[in-house]
């Protein structure tokens, strides 16, 4: 079976000018500039009663990293402890101030 030579193309007008090489059956390959970007992570924010019981339904937020999720959680503080989780991992427990 004869394969065409690799086609070289710049990635979707990427400002970095990354050269992409791939085997394609026909024509140029088009790649989205989003390829290679890290997906945003999903975090759950729990409002807790004493004894670490969940007080309300969970808030789900998305963020680029743990710090962004923590900042979003702080906006939800209402006098009760909050717990930020990513999957089974506890990111941080946040206690209200004052």
C-alpha positions, 0 to 999 in steps of 0.5 A: 500500500502506497502512503503519501509523504507526510504533510507539513502544516502550521497549526491553525494560525498558531502564534508559536508557529508550531509545525505539525507533521502528519500522514494524511490521505488527501489535502492539508490537515487542519488543527484547531488552535485549542489543541494542546491547551489544558482543559478546565477542571471541575470542582465541587464545593460543599457547604458543611454543618458541624460534624462535617455533614453536607448542608446543601446541594453541591455547587459545581464550578470550573477553573484553570487550577485549585487557586481559582476554584478556591477563590470561587468558593470564597464567594459562596461563604455564608457563615458555614465551612466549605470544602472544595474537592476535585474528584475524591481529592480534598483541595481545601477546607475554607472557614468563614472569618469573623 
